[in-house]
Each structure stands twice: as C-alpha cells, then as structure tokens.
Amino acid sequence: MTAQALRDNPADTADVKIRLRGLSKVFETRKGPFVAIDNLTLDIPTGCFFMIVGPSGCGKTTLLRILAGLEKHSSGSVEITKPADNRPGNSMVFQGDSLFPWMTVWENASYGLRMRRRPQGEIKDVVGHYLMRTGLSKFVDSYPHQLSGGMRQRVSIARAFANDPDILLMDEPFSALDEQNKLMLQEELLRIWEETRKTVMFITHSVDEAVTLGDRIMVMTAHPGRAKAMVDVPFPRPRSVLELRAEPAYGEFVYKIWGYLREEVHRARALDEGSVA
C-alpha cells in the first residue's frame, strides 16, 4: 500500500490503537527551522507489530519520542486509545543500555511493577516468567556490568513486557549487537510477542529485521520525514527467523522493500553532503 493509498483509506479496521493526522515536528535551530516530520497521517491497528524503516535523520526516533510523550509535536493530531485497565500507556526499549547500573537484573526487570506498587506475588510471578522466557533466570542477582550486551538487552525486553504496557516502543534495540545475538533476540521477541500480541512500534535500519518481525512496514523519506510507502508483510505467523529467511519469497519481498528505501538513502546522503539544497 502506498502512502497515498493510506491517506485515501486510513484504516483497515475500526480497532485503531494509534491514529496520526497531519503530524509535523519542527525543531528551531541556529540555522532556522528544521522539519523532522512533515504531515504524517497513519493508523496502527491494535496488536499490530509495526515496523518503521528509513534513512538516518528521517524522524523515526522523533516519532517514537512523540508517542512516548517525550517530545511535543508541532502540528497535527495524535490519538492513542487508552487501555481499559490501569496498565501504563507505553514502555520504550532504547538502542543503547538503559538499565540502572546499581540495580540487579531482578530489580531492573521488576522496576515498573514496583513503581506501580503491584502485589509482591504478582511481581514474583510476572518478572519470573519474563526472565525465564528471555533466558535470564540464573542471572537475577547479577548487575548490568556483569552481563554481555545481548543479555542487557534481554533484561530491557523483559522489563518492558513485565510492565505490561499497552504499547511497546522499540528504537533499534538490536542494532549494536553481533549477528548471532541479534538472531537470538529476534527469535525471543517473536515468541514473547506471540504470547501477548501487544501493539509494537519498532524502528530499524535493517530491511531483513523489518520483514522478519513485522506485520506492516512504513518506509519513510529522507528528511523531512514523510510516509513513502506502507506495505503489509505477507508471511504467516508464528514465524521462525531462520526458516522464514530460507524461503525464496522472503528474498523477493526484502528486495521490494529495499526498492522503496534505496532512493531515500541516496537522497539522505546527498543532503548530508550538501549537494542538494
């Protein structure tokens, strides 16, 4: 689906979790206004694993920060359907380390529930479940500096899911990892998501990762960030990362997404080099 088709038919379902209309974000800089996001219209259904790909500087992280309430948009509207219960609206998993270094794995993973003053029995059951699912049960008393980068990201994922947010925002959480750890965490994330079916917005520079994890992919333009294309991922769930990537249709679909993205990557480089006004 193209971005124009999305504007003409804004939602495939009435059950929309996130609705953006004409969203723009402008930063004031010494050189004048910088448009990070321009007139973005978007509907994300409840339970959708939504992937965002685009060149550096296209406003991907800014969009997540707006949804997380860390940035204020300049114009347009943001509508997020609130959960019916008392769950938090969202949790964010960052690219780099975001653990508290003075807390153990257990203390980090249980932080959100403890801040919400949930019952001790609930905390024990929920946190224990997600630490088990992420392979960290034997490391509950370890501190972040005693863990590998991949293990620290697993703690971040366990903490996010344990907090039971309505929406999970993930900003390139695996980009700094080696390929083996990345594949393992992708598999773990897919398994946990199958259990919860949370609404996820996931930023990545990897087309492979977008196709492997996502239900729908938005390709963004070089700045100012706009929706260039909106594509539904055709592969059924549940998925196995390696099995999916062995399918001939997978390579064809990755090439299709890269076709949308290639021009924008070249344009972003040209803008950075100052060859385009």
N, C-alpha and C positions, 0 to 999 in steps of 0.2 A: 504494500500500500504506500503510495507516495504521500508526502506531507500535504499536498493539495487535496488528495482524497480524504485524508484525515480531517481536514478543515470542513470538507463538504459533508462528511459523515462522522461526526465527532466521537461517537461511541458505538461499539459493537454490542454493548449490553447496558441495561439500566443500572446495573450494580457497579457503579464507578466509585473507586476509593479516592483518587486524586484527579481533580479537574482544574486545568490551567486554561485561562483565556487571555490572549494578548499579553502574555507575561514578558516584561522587559526589565533589565537591570543595567543601570548606568552608573559607573564609578567616576567621581571627579578626580582628575589627576592634574599634575603641573602643566601638562601639555593640553589640557582641556578634557571634555567628557569622553569616557571610553565606554562604548556599548558592549557589554559582556554577553547579554542575551537580548534578542530582538523579536518581539511579537510572537512568542511561543504559545501555541494552542495544543493542548494534549489531554487525553483521557486515559487513565490507567485503571483497568478493572480490579476489583477486589481479588486477591490471591494471585495476581499476575507476577511473574518473575520478569521484570522489565529491565532490559539492558540498554545502556547508552554508550555509543562509540563516537569518536570524533577526534580531530587533531588537537594537539596541545593548544590551550588558550581559547577554546571554543565555548567556554562557560559551563562545562559539565559539573565541576565541583561547586561552582557558584549556585547552580540549580539545586544541588543536594543541600547546600547550606541554607538556601531559602526555605526548602521544605522542612528542614530541621529547626527552623526558627532562629538560625544563627546570622542570617542576613535578611534585610528587608528589601522586597522588590520595589522597583521604581514606578511601575505602572502595570495595568492589567489586574488580574484576579487569581487568587489561589484558593481553591475549595478542597478541603480534606474531610471526608466523612469520619466523624469521631466514633470510637468504639462504644458499644452499648454498655460495657462494664467499666471498671476502673483501671484498665490496663494503660500504660503510658502510650502516648501517641506514636513515638518513634524511638529507635535506637540507631546509632551510627557507628559503623566499623570503618576505621581510617586506614590509609595506606601504610603509615608507619606505626611504631609502637604507641599504644595509647593506654597501656596498663599502668597502674600505680606501682612504682618500684618498691615501695615499702610494704606492700601487701603480698601475701601468698597467693598461689593460684586459686585456692578456695575463696579467699577474701575478695580477690578481684572478680571472680565469676559470680559471687553472691552479692556484689555491691548494690546493684539496682534493687534487688528484692529487700536487702537490709535497709536501704534508704526509704523504701516504701513501707517498712515495718510489717512485712509479711510474717506469718507464724513460723516459728523455728522448724516445725515439722515439714511445712511446705518448702521452706528454703532447702532443707536437707534433701528432700525427695527431688525437687526440680533441678537444683545445681548438681546433685549427684548423677542424675540422668544425663545431663548435657556434658558433663566431664567424662562420663563413660562413653558417650557417643562420639566424643572427639579424642578418645584415647588418652585421657589425662588423669584417670583415676589414681594412678600411682604417684602423681606429682602434686597432690593437693597442698602439701606443706612446702613446696618449692617456691622460690622467689623468681621474678622475671629474669634477673641476670644469670640465673642458673639454667635457663631454657634456651633452646635454639630459636631462630627467628620464626620458623614454621610452628613451633609449639606455642610461642607467644601469640601468634595469630589465631591458633586454635582456642586459646583462652579468650581472646577477644570475641570470637564467634560464639563460644559457649556462654559468655556473659551476655551477649546481645539476645540470644534466644531464651536464656533463662529469665531475662527481664520481661519476656513475653510482650514485646511491643506490637502495636497494631501494624506498623510499617517498619521495615528494616532498610536502612540506607547504607550502602556499601561503596566506599570510594577507593577503587583499585586495591582491594585488601591483599591481593596475592602478587602484586607487581614486583615486589622486591625479593621474591623467593626463587630458589632454583627450580628447574622444571619438575624434578621428582616431587618435591614438597608441594608445588603448585597443583600437580595432578592429584595428589592425595587429598589436599584440602578441597579441591573441586568436587571430588567424589563424596567427601564427608558432608559438604554443604548441600549437595543434591539429596543425599539420604535424609538429612535433618529437615530440609525444606519439604520433602515428600510427606513427612510426619505432620508438619504444621501448616503448610500451604499459606504462609504469610505473604502479604504484598511486599515485594522486594524491588528496590531501585538500585541497580548495580552499574557503576562506572568501570569501564575497562578500555585499554588501548588495544587489546587483543581481540581480533575478529574470531579466532578459534574459541576463546573463552565465552564470547557473547553468544555464539551459536550453540556451544555445549550446554550452557546453563539456562539460556533464556527461553521465554515464551514469545516475546516480542522485542524487536531491536529498533531503536531510534538512531539513525545516523545524523549527526549534527554537522553543520557547515563550519568552515573556518570563521573566525570572528568577523562580524558579530554572530554569535551562536543562534542558528535557526534550525528547524527540523527539515532536513533534506529528504529523508526517506523514512518510512515506517514499515517494517517487514515482519510478518508473523513467521516464527520458526516452525517448520513442518514436521519435525521429528517427534514421535510419541514419547510419553513418559510411562514408567520410570526409565531413566537413562543410565547407561554406564559410559564414562568418559572415553575409555579406550575402544569399546565396542562401537560407539557412535562414530568415532573418528576413522574407523576401519571401513565404514560404508562408503561406496562410490558417490552417493548422493550428497554426502557430507561435504566433500571437497568441492563439488559443484556449487553448493549453497554458500560456502565460505567465499568462493570466488565472486559470487553475485554480490555479497555484502561489500567485499573489497572494491568492487567496481564502483559502488556508490561513494566509498570513502577515499579512493585514490586521488581524485581531483582535488578534494578538500585538503588532503595532506600536502599536496604540491602547492596549493594556494596559500596555506598557512606558512610554509617555508618561504615563499616569495614575500609574504607580508613581513615576516621576521627579518628578512634580509633587506627590506626597504625598497624592493624593486617594484612594488605595487603601491599606488597611492592609497 
